[in-house]
């Protein structure tokens, strides 16, 4: 087993634990979802077209809330995640919500061996590509699952925002991590997550890669897709830095000079003929 395989296996162990914790957290609000709640980000709802009858592949779907939200908009949906715990919870949630969806447990890099299908849309969002060591291969796999004229859409946290120290006592922007990261990951050992509250996972190592904007865009282009748009936003959907303040709409922003740095981005790219 190579180093990348070891890193991915360690991350899978972490997300197996986080799936159970997140499922019962207030942050994810499964009870509200079961009452008909919609979990897609407002940016996604604004930028995605009518999804009625569209075949969608949702990569890194966690335990399926966004996947099932896409299904509620009329899509024929397939969700994929490398965590067996997350996929088990997603299938249970699909039954409880009475929303049809197909869920596959697979590492993205193994997905071509586990899924033989073509889609109108490949969708992914919210803290996903930082877990991927090989972005070039990721983009090629996405293109391989798209029909000609189909599109890839991602709404993601901006890699520039990941360079800042997010320690509990930090009070202002301080650069700590690289923006232009090499192939070796950053190693962390936290005991919780953005959604775990007081419940702890125990110290489990995790490995992350910060991919620059230019690399993301060029990987998509090199895989045979044409960029339709790339948007950046000075707000985010969670408290990424300890000194952020929450707006009335529920977004998190910097307390001063609110448009100082980009905190999220979205990208849509169409597979070329």
C-alpha positions as CSV (number, residue, x, y, z in Angstrom):
1,X,0.0,0.0,0.0
2,X,1.4,3.4,-1.0
3,X,1.6,6.5,1.0
4,X,-1.5,8.0,-0.6
5,X,-3.5,4.8,0.1
6,X,-2.4,5.0,3.8
7,X,-3.5,8.7,3.9
8,X,-6.9,7.9,2.4
9,X,-7.4,5.0,4.7
10,X,-6.7,7.2,7.7
11,X,-9.2,9.8,6.5
12,X,-11.8,7.1,5.9
13,X,-11.4,6.0,9.6
14,X,-12.0,9.6,10.6
15,X,-15.1,10.0,8.5
16,X,-16.6,6.7,9.7
17,X,-16.6,8.2,13.1
18,X,-17.7,11.7,12.0
19,X,-20.6,10.2,10.0
20,X,-22.3,8.9,13.2
21,X,-21.5,12.1,15.2
22,X,-22.7,14.4,12.4
23,X,-25.9,12.4,11.9
24,X,-27.2,13.2,15.4
25,X,-25.7,16.8,15.5
26,X,-27.8,20.0,15.7
27,X,-25.6,21.3,12.8
28,X,-27.0,18.8,10.3
29,X,-30.6,18.8,11.8
30,X,-31.7,15.4,10.4
31,X,-35.1,15.9,12.1
32,X,-35.7,19.1,10.2
33,X,-34.7,17.4,6.9
34,X,-37.1,14.6,7.5
35,X,-39.9,17.2,7.8
36,X,-39.1,18.3,4.3
37,X,-36.1,20.6,4.9
38,X,-33.7,21.5,2.0
39,X,-30.0,21.3,2.7
40,X,-28.5,22.6,-0.5
41,X,-26.5,25.9,-0.1
42,X,-28.3,29.0,-1.4
43,X,-25.5,29.5,-3.9
44,X,-26.2,26.1,-5.3
45,X,-29.9,26.6,-5.5
46,X,-29.4,29.9,-7.4
47,X,-26.8,28.6,-9.8
48,X,-28.1,25.2,-10.7
49,X,-30.7,24.9,-13.5
50,X,-34.0,23.0,-13.3
51,X,-32.9,19.4,-12.3
52,X,-36.2,17.7,-13.2
53,X,-35.3,14.3,-14.8
54,X,-31.6,14.9,-14.8
55,X,-29.2,12.1,-13.9
56,X,-26.8,13.4,-11.3
57,X,-23.7,11.8,-9.7
58,X,-22.9,13.3,-6.3
59,X,-19.4,12.7,-5.2
60,X,-18.3,12.7,-1.6
61,X,-21.9,12.8,-0.5
62,X,-21.3,12.1,3.3
63,X,-24.5,10.6,4.7
64,X,-26.7,11.8,1.9
65,X,-28.6,14.9,2.9
66,X,-27.6,17.0,-0.1
67,X,-28.0,14.0,-2.3
68,X,-31.6,13.5,-1.2
69,X,-32.2,17.3,-1.5
70,X,-31.2,17.1,-5.1
71,X,-33.6,14.2,-5.5
72,X,-36.4,16.3,-4.0
73,X,-35.7,18.8,-6.9
74,X,-36.6,16.1,-9.4
75,X,-33.2,14.5,-10.1
76,X,-32.4,10.8,-10.6
77,X,-29.5,10.7,-8.1
78,X,-26.5,8.6,-7.3
79,X,-24.5,9.4,-4.2
80,X,-20.9,8.2,-3.6
81,X,-18.8,8.2,-0.5
82,X,-15.8,6.2,0.8
83,X,-17.1,5.8,4.3
84,X,-19.2,2.6,4.8
85,X,-20.8,4.2,7.9
86,X,-21.9,7.3,5.9
87,X,-23.3,5.2,3.1
88,X,-25.2,3.0,5.6
89,X,-26.7,6.1,7.2
90,X,-27.5,7.6,3.7
91,X,-29.5,4.5,2.8
92,X,-31.4,4.6,6.1
93,X,-32.1,8.3,5.6
94,X,-33.4,7.6,2.1
95,X,-35.9,5.1,3.4
96,X,-37.0,7.3,6.3
97,X,-37.4,10.4,4.1
98,X,-39.1,8.3,1.4
99,X,-36.9,9.8,-1.3
100,X,-35.4,7.5,-3.9
101,X,-31.6,7.5,-4.4
102,X,-28.8,5.1,-5.1
103,X,-25.8,5.1,-2.8
104,X,-22.4,3.5,-3.6
105,X,-19.6,3.0,-1.1
106,X,-16.4,3.7,-3.0
107,X,-13.2,5.8,-3.0
108,X,-13.5,8.3,-5.9
109,X,-10.4,6.8,-7.5
110,X,-11.9,3.3,-7.5
111,X,-15.3,4.5,-8.7
112,X,-14.8,3.7,-12.4
113,X,-14.4,0.0,-11.3
114,X,-17.6,0.2,-9.3
115,X,-20.0,2.2,-11.4
116,X,-20.8,1.9,-15.1
117,X,-23.0,4.8,-16.0
118,X,-23.1,8.2,-17.7
119,X,-24.6,11.3,-16.1
120,X,-26.0,14.7,-17.1
121,X,-24.4,16.4,-14.1
122,X,-21.6,15.6,-11.7
123,X,-22.1,17.6,-8.4
124,X,-19.8,18.1,-5.4
125,X,-19.7,20.7,-2.7
126,X,-18.6,21.9,0.7
127,X,-15.2,20.8,2.0
128,X,-14.4,17.9,-0.3
129,X,-11.4,18.4,-2.6
130,X,-9.1,19.0,0.4
131,X,-9.3,15.3,1.1
132,X,-8.1,14.3,-2.4
133,X,-4.4,13.8,-3.1
134,X,-4.6,13.6,-6.9
135,X,-6.7,16.3,-8.4
136,X,-5.7,15.6,-12.0
137,X,-7.1,12.1,-11.8
138,X,-10.2,13.4,-9.9
139,X,-11.0,15.7,-12.8
140,X,-10.5,12.9,-15.4
141,X,-12.9,10.7,-13.5
142,X,-15.5,13.4,-13.4
143,X,-15.2,13.9,-17.1
144,X,-15.4,10.2,-17.7
145,X,-18.8,10.0,-16.0
146,X,-20.3,13.0,-17.9
147,X,-22.2,12.7,-21.2
148,X,-21.1,15.0,-24.0
149,X,-22.6,18.4,-23.2
150,X,-23.1,17.4,-19.5
151,X,-21.6,19.6,-16.8
152,X,-19.7,19.5,-13.6
153,X,-20.6,21.8,-10.7
154,X,-18.8,22.5,-7.5
155,X,-19.5,24.9,-4.6
156,X,-16.5,24.8,-2.3
157,X,-14.6,26.6,0.4
158,X,-11.9,28.8,-1.1
159,X,-8.3,27.4,-0.8
160,X,-7.0,30.9,0.0
161,X,-9.0,30.9,3.2
162,X,-7.3,27.7,4.3
163,X,-3.9,29.4,4.7
164,X,-4.9,31.2,7.9
165,X,-4.5,30.0,11.5
166,X,-7.9,28.8,12.8
167,X,-6.8,28.1,16.4
168,X,-9.3,28.8,19.1
169,X,-7.4,31.9,20.5
170,X,-6.7,33.5,17.1
171,X,-8.2,37.0,16.8
172,X,-7.2,38.2,13.4
173,X,-5.9,36.9,10.0
174,X,-2.5,35.2,10.4
175,X,-0.9,33.1,7.7
176,X,0.0,29.7,8.9
177,X,-0.4,27.1,6.1
178,X,0.8,27.0,2.5
179,X,-1.3,28.1,-0.5
180,X,1.0,26.4,-3.0
181,X,1.2,23.0,-1.3
182,X,3.3,20.2,-2.7
183,X,2.1,16.6,-3.0
184,X,2.7,15.8,0.6
185,X,-0.4,16.4,2.8
186,X,-0.8,18.5,5.9
187,X,-1.3,16.3,9.0
188,X,-3.8,17.2,11.7
189,X,-5.0,15.4,14.8
190,X,-8.1,17.0,16.1
191,X,-10.7,15.6,18.5
192,X,-13.9,16.9,16.9
193,X,-15.2,18.7,13.9
194,X,-17.1,21.8,12.8
195,X,-20.4,19.9,13.6
196,X,-19.6,17.7,16.5
197,X,-20.2,20.2,19.3
198,X,-19.0,18.8,22.6
199,X,-18.8,15.2,21.3
200,X,-15.2,14.2,20.5
201,X,-13.8,11.6,18.1
202,X,-10.6,11.0,20.1
203,X,-7.3,11.9,18.5
204,X,-7.4,10.5,14.9
205,X,-4.9,11.7,12.4
206,X,-6.2,13.2,9.2
207,X,-4.4,14.3,6.0
208,X,-5.4,17.2,3.8
209,X,-4.3,18.9,0.6
210,X,-4.8,22.6,-0.2
211,X,-5.2,22.8,-4.0
212,X,-4.8,26.3,-5.5
213,X,-7.5,27.9,-7.6
214,X,-5.2,27.7,-10.7
215,X,-4.7,24.0,-10.2
216,X,-8.4,23.3,-9.8
217,X,-9.3,25.2,-12.9
218,X,-6.5,23.8,-15.0
219,X,-7.2,20.2,-13.9
220,X,-10.8,20.7,-15.1
221,X,-9.8,22.2,-18.4
222,X,-7.1,19.5,-19.0
223,X,-9.8,16.8,-18.4
224,X,-11.7,18.1,-21.4
225,X,-14.2,20.5,-19.8
226,X,-14.9,24.1,-20.7
227,X,-15.3,26.6,-17.8
228,X,-18.7,28.2,-17.9
229,X,-18.2,30.3,-14.8
230,X,-16.0,30.7,-11.8
231,X,-17.4,32.8,-8.9
232,X,-15.9,33.9,-5.6
233,X,-17.7,34.9,-2.4
234,X,-16.7,36.9,0.7
235,X,-18.8,34.7,3.1
236,X,-19.0,31.1,4.1
237,X,-21.4,28.6,5.5
238,X,-19.7,27.8,8.7
239,X,-17.4,29.4,11.3
240,X,-14.1,28.8,9.6
241,X,-12.2,31.2,11.7
242,X,-12.8,31.8,15.5
243,X,-13.3,35.6,15.1
244,X,-15.9,35.4,12.4
245,X,-19.4,36.9,13.0
246,X,-22.7,35.5,11.8
247,X,-25.1,37.5,9.7
248,X,-28.8,37.5,9.9
249,X,-28.9,35.2,6.9
250,X,-26.8,32.6,8.8
251,X,-23.6,33.3,6.8
252,X,-20.2,33.8,8.4
253,X,-18.1,36.8,7.5
254,X,-15.0,38.6,8.7
255,X,-15.9,41.2,11.4
256,X,-14.1,44.1,9.5
257,X,-13.4,44.6,5.8
258,X,-15.9,42.0,5.0
259,X,-14.8,41.7,1.4
260,X,-11.1,41.4,2.2
261,X,-10.6,37.8,1.1
262,X,-12.6,35.1,-0.8
263,X,-14.1,32.4,1.5
264,X,-16.1,30.3,-1.0
265,X,-16.1,29.7,-4.7
266,X,-18.3,28.0,-7.3
267,X,-17.4,26.6,-10.7
268,X,-19.4,25.1,-13.6
269,X,-17.7,23.4,-16.5
270,X,-19.3,21.6,-19.5
271,X,-17.8,18.5,-21.1
272,X,-16.7,19.4,-24.6
273,X,-18.0,17.4,-27.6
